[in-house]
Amino acid sequence: NAGVMQNPRHLVRRRGQEARLRCSPMKGHSHVYWYRQLPEEGLKFMVYLQKENIIDESGMPKERFSAEFPKEGPSILRIQQVVRGDSAAYFCASSPRDREAFFGQGTRLTVV
Amino acid sequence: AQKITQTQPGMFVQEKEAVTLDCTYDTSDPSYGLFWYKQPSSGEMIFLIYQGSYDQQNATEGRYSLNFQKARKSANLVISASQLGDSAMYFCAMREGLAGANSKLTFGKGITLSVRP
């Protein structure tokens, strides 16, 4: 997991609340990928960001989900008005070289 | 069509034996990369091995090797000398396109491996 930092590790939200997940990529890297893993499934791509730019958001739900990667600070994945179906593990990743892709430890979101 | 297919049911292997985890892929892009990850019960995603579409030799990393059969579009992971700590979910993933481009990964559904003492 070579330096990709995510927090919090676990997050519990009530239905209707907002969830904010943070990711800092590997040192010196200015891009992150967010993935979602539903129970018993593989990871699904959500969004690819570089500093201050969204490059590919083809996997993002159209509503309630947004992502940003400001010039300073971590990347934020924001889920508004969470529903039970948003309960999942959310991972971010960075690819320091073509032949590697490292993930953070994930944030496990539970909506109650 | 699924881009990454992992269809094996839960796999069991005796400690110290070798095991092969299957992965087939589908892409029309001549440039792609194939990855394997391990996800233990603690939940983190651990990068194991990478194979590029133009690599002439099969990738190896310690006890892990990748049996890359390009014509058959398969990229099976071989774990030699299994250890109890190898018990986990294993995911195959693919990146399509040239190196340096958008490197998003497409994952298979995973295979559960249990190592018996």
Interface residues (C-beta under 8 A of the other chain):
Chain A: N1 A2 Y33 Y35 E41 G42 L43 K44 F45 Y48 I55 D56 G59 A89 F91 A93 S95 D98 R99 E100 A101 F102 F103 Q105 G106 R108
Chain B: I4 G33 F35 Y37 G43 E44 M45 I46 F47 Y50 G52 F91 A93 R95 A99 G100 N102 S103 K104 L105 T106 F107 G108 K109 G110
